[in-house]
Amino acid sequence: MDIKVLGTGCANCRNTIALIQQVAQARGAAITLSKVEEMRDIVGYGVMATPGVVVDGKVVHSGGVPARDKVEQWFQA
């Protein structure tokens, strides 16, 4: 599972990364987690509000820290 967090490094972006790592660890899921900080790359995904989250090439969230249950759903799909 390839996950990208789109954002410029704000607190919400860091919290989103931490939450994704916690859920992945709790589920024993193998993930590749990367940060996308370049504004042109973020806009390239069509994300106007950060943090945004891309799972396997698909934007699944943008604007604020996602709820934990929402993150857990990404791992069930």
All heavy atoms as a GROMACS GRO file, in nm:
protein
  566
    1MET      N    1   0.085  -0.118   0.000
    1MET     CA    2   0.000   0.000   0.000
    1MET      C    3   0.090   0.124   0.000
    1MET      O    4   0.176   0.137   0.084
    1MET     CB    5  -0.090  -0.004   0.124
    1MET     CG    6  -0.183   0.114   0.135
    1MET     SD    7  -0.289   0.104   0.281
    1MET     CE    8  -0.432   0.031   0.207
    2ASP      N    9   0.068   0.210  -0.097
    2ASP     CA   10   0.149   0.331  -0.112
    2ASP      C   11   0.065   0.451  -0.068
    2ASP      O   12  -0.040   0.476  -0.126
    2ASP     CB   13   0.193   0.346  -0.258
    2ASP     CG   14   0.277   0.471  -0.278
    2ASP    OD1   15   0.375   0.488  -0.202
    2ASP    OD2   16   0.245   0.551  -0.366
    3ILE      N   17   0.112   0.520   0.035
    3ILE     CA   18   0.038   0.634   0.089
    3ILE      C   19   0.125   0.758   0.082
    3ILE      O   20   0.242   0.756   0.121
    3ILE     CB   21  -0.005   0.609   0.235
    3ILE    CG1   22  -0.094   0.485   0.244
    3ILE    CG2   23  -0.078   0.731   0.291
    3ILE    CD1   24  -0.134   0.446   0.384
    4LYS      N   25   0.066   0.865   0.031
    4LYS     CA   26   0.135   0.994   0.026
    4LYS      C   27   0.054   1.094   0.106
    4LYS      O   28  -0.069   1.100   0.092
    4LYS     CB   29   0.147   1.043  -0.118
    4LYS     CG   30   0.238   0.960  -0.205
    4LYS     CD   31   0.240   1.015  -0.348
    4LYS     CE   32   0.339   0.947  -0.438
    4LYS     NZ   33   0.340   0.803  -0.436
    5VAL      N   34   0.122   1.171   0.191
    5VAL     CA   35   0.057   1.280   0.263
    5VAL      C   36   0.100   1.409   0.194
    5VAL      O   37   0.219   1.437   0.182
    5VAL     CB   38   0.094   1.280   0.413
    5VAL    CG1   39   0.033   1.402   0.482
    5VAL    CG2   40   0.043   1.153   0.479
    6LEU      N   41   0.001   1.484   0.145
    6LEU     CA   42   0.028   1.608   0.073
    6LEU      C   43   0.014   1.724   0.169
    6LEU      O   44  -0.091   1.742   0.231
    6LEU     CB   45  -0.073   1.625  -0.042
    6LEU     CG   46  -0.104   1.504  -0.129
    6LEU    CD1   47  -0.209   1.539  -0.232
    6LEU    CD2   48   0.020   1.451  -0.195
    7GLY      N   49   0.120   1.803   0.183
    7GLY     CA   50   0.114   1.918   0.271
    7GLY      C   51   0.250   1.981   0.287
    7GLY      O   52   0.351   1.921   0.256
    8THR      N   53   0.249   2.102   0.336
    8THR     CA   54   0.372   2.180   0.344
    8THR      C   55   0.446   2.162   0.476
    8THR      O   56   0.541   2.234   0.503
    8THR     CB   57   0.342   2.329   0.320
    8THR    OG1   58   0.240   2.369   0.413
    8THR    CG2   59   0.293   2.352   0.178
    9GLY      N   60   0.403   2.070   0.559
    9GLY     CA   61   0.474   2.044   0.684
    9GLY      C   62   0.410   2.107   0.806
    9GLY      O   63   0.474   2.121   0.910
   10CYS      N   64   0.284   2.143   0.795
   10CYS     CA   65   0.213   2.205   0.909
   10CYS      C   66   0.184   2.098   1.017
   10CYS      O   67   0.205   1.980   0.996
   10CYS     CB   68   0.082   2.267   0.862
   10CYS     SG   69  -0.035   2.145   0.798
   11ALA      N   70   0.135   2.142   1.131
   11ALA     CA   71   0.104   2.051   1.242
   11ALA      C   72   0.002   1.946   1.199
   11ALA      O   73   0.015   1.828   1.233
   11ALA     CB   74   0.053   2.129   1.362
   12ASN      N   75  -0.101   1.986   1.124
   12ASN     CA   76  -0.202   1.890   1.079
   12ASN      C   77  -0.140   1.784   0.989
   12ASN      O   78  -0.179   1.667   0.995
   12ASN     CB   79  -0.315   1.961   1.004
   12ASN     CG   80  -0.413   2.028   1.100
   12ASN    OD1   81  -0.412   2.004   1.220
   12ASN    ND2   82  -0.497   2.113   1.045
   13CYS      N   83  -0.043   1.824   0.907
   13CYS     CA   84   0.025   1.728   0.820
   13CYS      C   85   0.103   1.627   0.904
   13CYS      O   86   0.096   1.506   0.880
   13CYS     CB   87   0.120   1.800   0.723
   13CYS     SG   88   0.036   1.917   0.615
   14ARG      N   89   0.175   1.676   1.002
   14ARG     CA   90   0.252   1.586   1.090
   14ARG      C   91   0.159   1.494   1.169
   14ARG      O   92   0.189   1.375   1.185
   14ARG     CB   93   0.340   1.668   1.184
   14ARG     CG   94   0.455   1.739   1.112
   14ARG     CD   95   0.557   1.798   1.208
   14ARG     NE   96   0.500   1.895   1.298
   14ARG     CZ   97   0.489   2.026   1.273
   14ARG    NH1   98   0.532   2.074   1.159
   14ARG    NH2   99   0.436   2.108   1.362
   15ASN      N  100   0.047   1.546   1.216
   15ASN     CA  101  -0.050   1.464   1.290
   15ASN      C  102  -0.111   1.357   1.201
   15ASN      O  103  -0.136   1.245   1.246
   15ASN     CB  104  -0.160   1.552   1.351
   15ASN     CG  105  -0.108   1.640   1.463
   15ASN    OD1  106  -0.004   1.615   1.522
   15ASN    ND2  107  -0.180   1.747   1.491
   16THR      N  108  -0.136   1.392   1.076
   16THR     CA  109  -0.192   1.296   0.981
   16THR      C  110  -0.094   1.182   0.957
   16THR      O  111  -0.132   1.065   0.958
   16THR     CB  112  -0.228   1.366   0.848
   16THR    OG1  113  -0.327   1.467   0.875
   16THR    CG2  114  -0.283   1.267   0.746
   17ILE      N  115   0.034   1.214   0.938
   17ILE     CA  116   0.137   1.112   0.918
   17ILE      C  117   0.144   1.020   1.040
   17ILE      O  118   0.147   0.898   1.028
   17ILE     CB  119   0.274   1.178   0.890
   17ILE    CG1  120   0.272   1.241   0.750
   17ILE    CG2  121   0.387   1.076   0.903
   17ILE    CD1  122   0.390   1.331   0.721
   18ALA      N  123   0.144   1.079   1.159
   18ALA     CA  124   0.152   1.000   1.283
   18ALA      C  125   0.031   0.907   1.295
   18ALA      O  126   0.046   0.789   1.331
   18ALA     CB  127   0.160   1.092   1.404
   19LEU      N  128  -0.088   0.957   1.262
   19LEU     CA  129  -0.209   0.876   1.272
   19LEU      C  130  -0.204   0.759   1.174
   19LEU      O  131  -0.235   0.645   1.212
   19LEU     CB  132  -0.332   0.965   1.243
   19LEU     CG  133  -0.467   0.894   1.243
   19LEU    CD1  134  -0.496   0.832   1.380
   19LEU    CD2  135  -0.578   0.992   1.205
   20ILE      N  136  -0.162   0.784   1.051
   20ILE     CA  137  -0.153   0.677   0.951
   20ILE      C  138  -0.053   0.571   0.998
   20ILE      O  139  -0.078   0.451   0.988
   20ILE     CB  140  -0.114   0.734   0.813
   20ILE    CG1  141  -0.231   0.817   0.758
   20ILE    CG2  142  -0.077   0.622   0.716
   20ILE    CD1  143  -0.196   0.901   0.637
   21GLN      N  144   0.062   0.616   1.052
   21GLN     CA  145   0.162   0.521   1.102
   21GLN      C  146   0.106   0.436   1.216
   21GLN      O  147   0.128   0.315   1.220
   21GLN     CB  148   0.287   0.595   1.148
   21GLN     CG  149   0.367   0.651   1.033
   21GLN     CD  150   0.481   0.741   1.077
   21GLN    OE1  151   0.471   0.812   1.176
   21GLN    NE2  152   0.590   0.741   1.001
   22GLN      N  153   0.031   0.499   1.308
   22GLN     CA  154  -0.027   0.426   1.422
   22GLN      C  155  -0.126   0.320   1.374
   22GLN      O  156  -0.122   0.206   1.420
   22GLN     CB  157  -0.101   0.522   1.515
   22GLN     CG  158  -0.012   0.610   1.599
   22GLN     CD  159  -0.092   0.720   1.670
   22GLN    OE1  160  -0.214   0.720   1.670
   22GLN    NE2  161  -0.021   0.816   1.729
   23VAL      N  162  -0.214   0.357   1.282
   23VAL     CA  163  -0.315   0.263   1.234
   23VAL      C  164  -0.248   0.149   1.156
   23VAL      O  165  -0.285   0.033   1.174
   23VAL     CB  166  -0.421   0.335   1.147
   23VAL    CG1  167  -0.515   0.236   1.081
   23VAL    CG2  168  -0.500   0.435   1.232
   24ALA      N  169  -0.150   0.181   1.074
   24ALA     CA  170  -0.080   0.078   0.997
   24ALA      C  171  -0.011  -0.021   1.091
   24ALA      O  172  -0.018  -0.143   1.070
   24ALA     CB  173   0.022   0.142   0.903
   25GLN      N  174   0.053   0.033   1.196
   25GLN     CA  175   0.120  -0.054   1.294
   25GLN      C  176   0.020  -0.142   1.366
   25GLN      O  177   0.042  -0.261   1.382
   25GLN     CB  178   0.195   0.032   1.396
   25GLN     CG  179   0.344   0.027   1.378
   25GLN     CD  180   0.416   0.109   1.485
   25GLN    OE1  181   0.357   0.194   1.551
   25GLN    NE2  182   0.543   0.085   1.499
   26ALA      N  183  -0.091  -0.083   1.408
   26ALA     CA  184  -0.193  -0.158   1.482
   26ALA      C  185  -0.250  -0.271   1.397
   26ALA      O  186  -0.285  -0.377   1.449
   26ALA     CB  187  -0.304  -0.064   1.527
   27ARG      N  188  -0.257  -0.250   1.267
   27ARG     CA  189  -0.313  -0.350   1.177
   27ARG      C  190  -0.206  -0.441   1.117
   27ARG      O  191  -0.239  -0.534   1.044
   27ARG     CB  192  -0.391  -0.282   1.064
   27ARG     CG  193  -0.515  -0.213   1.114
   27ARG     CD  194  -0.595  -0.158   0.999
   27ARG     NE  195  -0.730  -0.124   1.041
   27ARG     CZ  196  -0.832  -0.208   1.039
   27ARG    NH1  197  -0.816  -0.330   0.997
   27ARG    NH2  198  -0.951  -0.169   1.080
   28GLY      N  199  -0.080  -0.411   1.145
   28GLY     CA  200   0.028  -0.491   1.089
   28GLY      C  201   0.037  -0.477   0.938
   28GLY      O  202   0.079  -0.569   0.868
   29ALA      N  203  -0.004  -0.363   0.887
   29ALA     CA  204  -0.006  -0.340   0.742
   29ALA      C  205   0.130  -0.287   0.695
   29ALA      O  206   0.189  -0.201   0.759
   29ALA     CB  207  -0.115  -0.239   0.707
   30ALA      N  208   0.175  -0.339   0.583
   30ALA     CA  209   0.299  -0.290   0.523
   30ALA      C  210   0.264  -0.173   0.433
   30ALA      O  211   0.185  -0.187   0.340
   30ALA     CB  212   0.366  -0.401   0.443
   31ILE      N  213   0.319  -0.056   0.463
   31ILE     CA  214   0.290   0.062   0.383
   31ILE      C  215   0.419   0.131   0.343
   31ILE      O  216   0.522   0.116   0.408
   31ILE     CB  217   0.199   0.163   0.456
   31ILE    CG1  218   0.268   0.220   0.581
   31ILE    CG2  219   0.065   0.102   0.488
   31ILE    CD1  220   0.198   0.340   0.642
   32THR      N  221   0.411   0.206   0.234
   32THR     CA  222   0.517   0.298   0.195
   32THR      C  223   0.456   0.436   0.217
   32THR      O  224   0.357   0.471   0.152
   32THR     CB  225   0.554   0.279   0.047
   32THR    OG1  226   0.591   0.144   0.027
   32THR    CG2  227   0.669   0.371   0.008
   33LEU      N  228   0.511   0.511   0.311
   33LEU     CA  229   0.455   0.642   0.346
   33LEU      C  230   0.554   0.751   0.304
   33LEU      O  231   0.670   0.747   0.342
   33LEU     CB  232   0.430   0.649   0.497
   33LEU     CG  233   0.363   0.774   0.552
   33LEU    CD1  234   0.226   0.795   0.491
   33LEU    CD2  235   0.351   0.765   0.704
   34SER      N  236   0.505   0.844   0.223
   34SER     CA  237   0.592   0.953   0.180
   34SER      C  238   0.519   1.086   0.194
   34SER      O  239   0.396   1.089   0.203
   34SER     CB  240   0.638   0.931   0.036
   34SER     OG  241   0.528   0.915  -0.050
   35LYS      N  242   0.598   1.194   0.196
   35LYS     CA  243   0.542   1.328   0.206
   35LYS      C  244   0.562   1.400   0.074
   35LYS      O  245   0.668   1.389   0.013
   35LYS     CB  246   0.613   1.408   0.316
   35LYS     CG  247   0.572   1.370   0.455
   35LYS     CD  248   0.644   1.455   0.557
   35LYS     CE  249   0.594   1.598   0.551
   35LYS     NZ  250   0.658   1.686   0.647
   36VAL      N  251   0.461   1.473   0.033
   36VAL     CA  252   0.470   1.556  -0.086
   36VAL      C  253   0.454   1.699  -0.038
   36VAL      O  254   0.348   1.736   0.012
   36VAL     CB  255   0.360   1.519  -0.189
   36VAL    CG1  256   0.367   1.611  -0.310
   36VAL    CG2  257   0.373   1.373  -0.231
   37GLU      N  258   0.561   1.779  -0.051
   37GLU     CA  259   0.559   1.914   0.005
   37GLU      C  260   0.560   2.024  -0.100
   37GLU      O  261   0.535   2.139  -0.068
   37GLU     CB  262   0.678   1.932   0.101
   37GLU     CG  263   0.666   1.844   0.224
   37GLU     CD  264   0.777   1.869   0.326
   37GLU    OE1  265   0.887   1.912   0.286
   37GLU    OE2  266   0.752   1.844   0.445
   38GLU      N  267   0.590   1.989  -0.225
   38GLU     CA  268   0.593   2.090  -0.331
   38GLU      C  269   0.451   2.128  -0.369
   38GLU      O  270   0.370   2.042  -0.405
   38GLU     CB  271   0.666   2.035  -0.454
   38GLU     CG  272   0.816   2.027  -0.438
   38GLU     CD  273   0.881   2.164  -0.426
   38GLU    OE1  274   0.835   2.260  -0.491
   38GLU    OE2  275   0.978   2.175  -0.349
   39MET      N  276   0.420   2.257  -0.364
   39MET     CA  277   0.285   2.304  -0.391
   39MET      C  278   0.236   2.262  -0.529
   39MET      O  279   0.122   2.220  -0.544
   39MET     CB  280   0.282   2.458  -0.376
   39MET     CG  281   0.151   2.512  -0.328
   39MET     SD  282   0.096   2.436  -0.175
   39MET     CE  283  -0.078   2.443  -0.204
   40ARG      N  284   0.323   2.267  -0.630
   40ARG     CA  285   0.277   2.230  -0.765
   40ARG      C  286   0.241   2.082  -0.772
   40ARG      O  287   0.151   2.044  -0.847
   40ARG     CB  288   0.381   2.269  -0.870
   40ARG     CG  289   0.509   2.189  -0.865
   40ARG     CD  290   0.602   2.223  -0.982
   40ARG     NE  291   0.725   2.149  -0.970
   40ARG     CZ  292   0.831   2.191  -0.901
   40ARG    NH1  293   0.830   2.307  -0.841
   40ARG    NH2  294   0.939   2.116  -0.893
   41ASP      N  295   0.310   1.998  -0.695
   41ASP     CA  296   0.277   1.855  -0.692
   41ASP      C  297   0.144   1.831  -0.621
   41ASP      O  298   0.064   1.748  -0.663
   41ASP     CB  299   0.389   1.775  -0.624
   41ASP     CG  300   0.521   1.784  -0.700
   41ASP    OD1  301   0.519   1.808  -0.822
   41ASP    OD2  302   0.626   1.767  -0.636
   42ILE      N  303   0.123   1.905  -0.511
   42ILE     CA  304  -0.002   1.894  -0.434
   42ILE      C  305  -0.120   1.934  -0.523
   42ILE      O  306  -0.220   1.862  -0.533
   42ILE     CB  307   0.004   1.981  -0.306
   42ILE    CG1  308   0.109   1.924  -0.210
   42ILE    CG2  309  -0.133   1.988  -0.240
   42ILE    CD1  310   0.144   2.016  -0.093
   43VAL      N  311  -0.107   2.049  -0.590
   43VAL     CA  312  -0.213   2.097  -0.679
   43VAL      C  313  -0.233   1.999  -0.795
   43VAL      O  314  -0.345   1.980  -0.843
   43VAL     CB  315  -0.181   2.240  -0.729
   43VAL    CG1  316  -0.279   2.284  -0.836
   43VAL    CG2  317  -0.184   2.337  -0.612
   44GLY      N  318  -0.125   1.933  -0.837
   44GLY     CA  319  -0.134   1.833  -0.943
   44GLY      C  320  -0.228   1.719  -0.909
   44GLY      O  321  -0.286   1.656  -0.998
   45TYR      N  322  -0.246   1.691  -0.781
   45TYR     CA  323  -0.341   1.589  -0.737
   45TYR      C  324  -0.482   1.646  -0.727
   45TYR      O  325  -0.576   1.574  -0.694
   45TYR     CB  326  -0.301   1.533  -0.600
   45TYR     CG  327  -0.192   1.429  -0.606
   45TYR    CD1  328  -0.061   1.461  -0.574
   45TYR    CD2  329  -0.220   1.297  -0.644
   45TYR    CE1  330   0.039   1.365  -0.578
   45TYR    CE2  331  -0.120   1.201  -0.648
   45TYR     CZ  332   0.010   1.236  -0.615
   45TYR     OH  333   0.108   1.140  -0.619
   46GLY      N  334  -0.497   1.778  -0.748
   46GLY     CA  335  -0.628   1.841  -0.738
   46GLY      C  336  -0.664   1.875  -0.594
   46GLY      O  337  -0.780   1.903  -0.565
   47VAL      N  338  -0.566   1.874  -0.504
   47VAL     CA  339  -0.592   1.903  -0.364
   47VAL      C  340  -0.568   2.051  -0.338
   47VAL      O  341  -0.460   2.103  -0.363
   47VAL     CB  342  -0.502   1.816  -0.272
   47VAL    CG1  343  -0.510   1.862  -0.127
   47VAL    CG2  344  -0.540   1.670  -0.285
   48MET      N  345  -0.672   2.120  -0.289
   48MET     CA  346  -0.660   2.262  -0.261
   48MET      C  347  -0.648   2.290  -0.111
   48MET      O  348  -0.606   2.398  -0.071
   48MET     CB  349  -0.782   2.338  -0.316
   48MET     CG  350  -0.793   2.331  -0.466
   48MET     SD  351  -0.653   2.413  -0.544
   48MET     CE  352  -0.651   2.335  -0.703
   49ALA      N  353  -0.686   2.194  -0.027
   49ALA     CA  354  -0.678   2.211   0.118
   49ALA      C  355  -0.593   2.098   0.175
   49ALA      O  356  -0.620   1.982   0.148
   49ALA     CB  357  -0.818   2.210   0.181
   50THR      N  358  -0.489   2.135   0.250
   50THR     CA  359  -0.400   2.033   0.306
   50THR      C  360  -0.435   2.009   0.452
   50THR      O  361  -0.497   2.093   0.515
   50THR     CB  362  -0.252   2.076   0.294
   50THR    OG1  363  -0.234   2.198   0.364
   50THR    CG2  364  -0.212   2.092   0.149
   51PRO      N  365  -0.396   1.896   0.510
   51PRO     CA  366  -0.327   1.788   0.440
   51PRO      C  367  -0.421   1.708   0.350
   51PRO      O  368  -0.540   1.695   0.380
   51PRO     CB  369  -0.273   1.701   0.553
   51PRO     CG  370  -0.363   1.729   0.669
   51PRO     CD  371  -0.409   1.870   0.652
   52GLY      N  372  -0.363   1.656   0.245
   52GLY     CA  373  -0.434   1.563   0.158
   52GLY      C  374  -0.369   1.427   0.173
   52GLY      O  375  -0.253   1.416   0.211
   53VAL      N  376  -0.446   1.322   0.146
   53VAL     CA  377  -0.393   1.186   0.154
   53VAL      C  378  -0.425   1.114   0.024
   53VAL      O  379  -0.539   1.117  -0.023
   53VAL     CB  380  -0.452   1.109   0.274
   53VAL    CG1  381  -0.393   0.968   0.281
   53VAL    CG2  382  -0.428   1.183   0.405
   54VAL      N  383  -0.321   1.050  -0.032
   54VAL     CA  384  -0.336   0.973  -0.155
   54VAL      C  385  -0.300   0.828  -0.121
   54VAL      O  386  -0.192   0.802  -0.069
   54VAL     CB  387  -0.241   1.027  -0.264
   54VAL    CG1  388  -0.250   0.941  -0.390
   54VAL    CG2  389  -0.272   1.173  -0.294
   55VAL      N  390  -0.393   0.737  -0.149
   55VAL     CA  391  -0.368   0.594  -0.125
   55VAL      C  392  -0.367   0.525  -0.260
   55VAL      O  393  -0.467   0.530  -0.333
   55VAL     CB  394  -0.476   0.532  -0.033
   55VAL    CG1  395  -0.454   0.382  -0.018
   55VAL    CG2  396  -0.477   0.600   0.103
   56ASP      N  397  -0.254   0.463  -0.292
   56ASP     CA  398  -0.238   0.392  -0.420
   56ASP      C  399  -0.283   0.478  -0.538
   56ASP      O  400  -0.357   0.433  -0.625
   56ASP     CB  401  -0.313   0.258  -0.417
   56ASP     CG  402  -0.250   0.160  -0.317
   56ASP    OD1  403  -0.129   0.171  -0.290
   56ASP    OD2  404  -0.322   0.073  -0.265
   57GLY      N  405  -0.241   0.604  -0.538
   57GLY     CA  406  -0.267   0.693  -0.650
   57GLY      C  407  -0.401   0.763  -0.651
   57GLY      O  408  -0.431   0.841  -0.740
   58LYS      N  409  -0.486   0.735  -0.551
   58LYS     CA  410  -0.620   0.794  -0.547
   58LYS      C  411  -0.632   0.887  -0.426
   58LYS      O  412  -0.600   0.848  -0.314
   58LYS     CB  413  -0.723   0.681  -0.536
   58LYS     CG  414  -0.866   0.728  -0.540
   58LYS     CD  415  -0.961   0.608  -0.541
   58LYS     CE  416  -1.098   0.651  -0.494
   58LYS     NZ  417  -1.162   0.554  -0.408
   59VAL      N  418  -0.679   1.010  -0.448
   59VAL     CA  419  -0.699   1.104  -0.337
   59VAL      C  420  -0.817   1.055  -0.254
   59VAL      O  421  -0.927   1.037  -0.306
   59VAL     CB  422  -0.726   1.247  -0.389
   59VAL    CG1  423  -0.755   1.341  -0.273
   59VAL    CG2  424  -0.606   1.299  -0.470
   60VAL      N  425  -0.792   1.030  -0.124
   60VAL     CA  426  -0.899   0.978  -0.037
   60VAL      C  427  -0.938   1.079   0.071
   60VAL      O  428  -1.039   1.060   0.139
   60VAL     CB  429  -0.858   0.845   0.030
   60VAL    CG1  430  -0.843   0.734  -0.075
   60VAL    CG2  431  -0.730   0.860   0.111
   61HIS      N  432  -0.860   1.188   0.085
   61HIS     CA  433  -0.890   1.285   0.189
   61HIS      C  434  -0.818   1.415   0.160
   61HIS      O  435  -0.707   1.416   0.107
   61HIS     CB  436  -0.844   1.232   0.326
   61HIS     CG  437  -0.868   1.328   0.439
   61HIS    ND1  438  -0.991   1.341   0.497
   61HIS    CD2  439  -0.786   1.418   0.500
   61HIS    CE1  440  -0.982   1.436   0.591
   61HIS    NE2  441  -0.860   1.483   0.593
   62SER      N  442  -0.883   1.527   0.197
   62SER     CA  443  -0.813   1.656   0.194
   62SER      C  444  -0.877   1.752   0.292
   62SER      O  445  -0.997   1.743   0.319
   62SER     CB  446  -0.812   1.715   0.053
   62SER     OG  447  -0.940   1.759   0.016
   63GLY      N  448  -0.794   1.839   0.347
   63GLY     CA  449  -0.842   1.943   0.438
   63GLY      C  450  -0.861   1.897   0.580
   63GLY      O  451  -0.968   1.856   0.619
   64GLY      N  452  -0.754   1.901   0.659
   64GLY     CA  453  -0.764   1.866   0.801
   64GLY      C  454  -0.719   1.724   0.828
   64GLY      O  455  -0.702   1.644   0.737
   65VAL      N  456  -0.702   1.695   0.956
   65VAL     CA  457  -0.661   1.561   0.998
   65VAL      C  458  -0.781   1.467   0.984
   65VAL      O  459  -0.888   1.497   1.035
   65VAL     CB  460  -0.610   1.562   1.144
   65VAL    CG1  461  -0.571   1.422   1.189
   65VAL    CG2  462  -0.494   1.658   1.160
   66PRO      N  463  -0.764   1.355   0.915
   66PRO     CA  464  -0.876   1.261   0.901
   66PRO      C  465  -0.909   1.193   1.034
   66PRO      O  466  -0.821   1.177   1.119
   66PRO     CB  467  -0.826   1.160   0.800
   66PRO     CG  468  -0.677   1.168   0.808
   66PRO     CD  469  -0.644   1.309   0.847
   67ALA      N  470  -1.034   1.154   1.051
   67ALA     CA  471  -1.075   1.081   1.171
   67ALA      C  472  -1.010   0.943   1.168
   67ALA      O  473  -0.988   0.886   1.061
   67ALA     CB  474  -1.227   1.066   1.173
   68ARG      N  475  -0.980   0.891   1.287
   68ARG     CA  476  -0.912   0.761   1.295
   68ARG      C  477  -0.993   0.652   1.225
   68ARG      O  478  -0.937   0.568   1.154
   68ARG     CB  479  -0.888   0.723   1.441
   68ARG     CG  480  -0.807   0.595   1.453
   68ARG     CD  481  -0.780   0.556   1.599
   68ARG     NE  482  -0.695   0.439   1.602
   68ARG     CZ  483  -0.562   0.442   1.611
   68ARG    NH1  484  -0.499   0.556   1.621
   68ARG    NH2  485  -0.493   0.331   1.611
   69ASP      N  486  -1.126   0.652   1.240
   69ASP     CA  487  -1.206   0.547   1.177
   69ASP      C  488  -1.201   0.557   1.025
   69ASP      O  489  -1.208   0.457   0.955
   69ASP     CB  490  -1.349   0.543   1.230
   69ASP     CG  491  -1.426   0.672   1.207
   69ASP    OD1  492  -1.364   0.777   1.182
   69ASP    OD2  493  -1.550   0.668   1.217
   70LYS      N  494  -1.185   0.678   0.973
   70LYS     CA  495  -1.170   0.696   0.828
   70LYS      C  496  -1.039   0.635   0.782
   70LYS      O  497  -1.035   0.565   0.680
   70LYS     CB  498  -1.177   0.844   0.792
   70LYS     CG  499  -1.175   0.871   0.643
   70LYS     CD  500  -1.198   1.018   0.611
   70LYS     CE  501  -1.205   1.039   0.461
   70LYS     NZ  502  -1.228   1.179   0.425
   71VAL      N  503  -0.932   0.658   0.857
   71VAL     CA  504  -0.801   0.601   0.822
   71VAL      C  505  -0.809   0.449   0.827
   71VAL      O  506  -0.757   0.380   0.738
   71VAL     CB  507  -0.691   0.653   0.918
   71VAL    CG1  508  -0.558   0.584   0.890
   71VAL    CG2  509  -0.676   0.805   0.905
   72GLU      N  510  -0.877   0.395   0.927
   72GLU     CA  511  -0.889   0.249   0.938
   72GLU      C  512  -0.962   0.190   0.818
   72GLU      O  513  -0.930   0.080   0.774
   72GLU     CB  514  -0.956   0.211   1.070
   72GLU     CG  515  -0.863   0.235   1.188
   72GLU     CD  516  -0.925   0.207   1.324
   72GLU    OE1  517  -1.048   0.187   1.332
   72GLU    OE2  518  -0.850   0.207   1.422
   73GLN      N  519  -1.058   0.263   0.763
   73GLN     CA  520  -1.132   0.214   0.646
   73GLN      C  521  -1.039   0.198   0.525
   73GLN      O  522  -1.058   0.109   0.444
   73GLN     CB  523  -1.245   0.310   0.610
   73GLN     CG  524  -1.363   0.302   0.706
   73GLN     CD  525  -1.467   0.410   0.680
   73GLN    OE1  526  -1.454   0.491   0.589
   73GLN    NE2  527  -1.570   0.412   0.763
   74TRP      N  528  -0.938   0.286   0.512
   74TRP     CA  529  -0.845   0.275   0.400
   74TRP      C  530  -0.772   0.141   0.404
   74TRP      O  531  -0.738   0.085   0.302
   74TRP     CB  532  -0.742   0.388   0.402
   74TRP     CG  533  -0.803   0.525   0.396
   74TRP    CD1  534  -0.925   0.560   0.348
   74TRP    CD2  535  -0.744   0.646   0.443
   74TRP    NE1  536  -0.944   0.696   0.362
   74TRP    CE2  537  -0.835   0.751   0.420
   74TRP    CE3  538  -0.621   0.678   0.504
   74TRP    CZ2  539  -0.809   0.884   0.453
   74TRP    CZ3  540  -0.595   0.809   0.536
   74TRP    CH2  541  -0.688   0.910   0.512
   75PHE      N  542  -0.748   0.090   0.524
   75PHE     CA  543  -0.675  -0.036   0.538
   75PHE      C  544  -0.765  -0.158   0.519
   75PHE      O  545  -0.716  -0.268   0.504
   75PHE     CB  546  -0.604  -0.041   0.673
   75PHE     CG  547  -0.488   0.054   0.682
   75PHE    CD1  548  -0.503   0.181   0.734
   75PHE    CD2  549  -0.363   0.017   0.634
   75PHE    CE1  550  -0.397   0.269   0.740
   75PHE    CE2  551  -0.256   0.106   0.640
   75PHE     CZ  552  -0.273   0.231   0.692
   76GLN      N  553  -0.896  -0.137   0.522
   76GLN     CA  554  -0.989  -0.248   0.500
   76GLN      C  555  -1.018  -0.269   0.352
   76GLN      O  556  -1.053  -0.377   0.310
   76GLN     CB  557  -1.122  -0.221   0.574
   76GLN     CG  558  -1.109  -0.226   0.724
   76GLN     CD  559  -1.232  -0.174   0.794
   76GLN    OE1  560  -1.324  -0.123   0.732
   76GLN    NE2  561  -1.234  -0.186   0.926
   77ALA      N  562  -1.002  -0.161   0.276
   77ALA     CA  563  -1.038  -0.167   0.134
   77ALA      C  564  -0.949  -0.265   0.057
   77ALA      O  565  -0.838  -0.292   0.093
   77ALA     CB  566  -1.028  -0.028   0.073
   0.00000   0.00000   0.00000
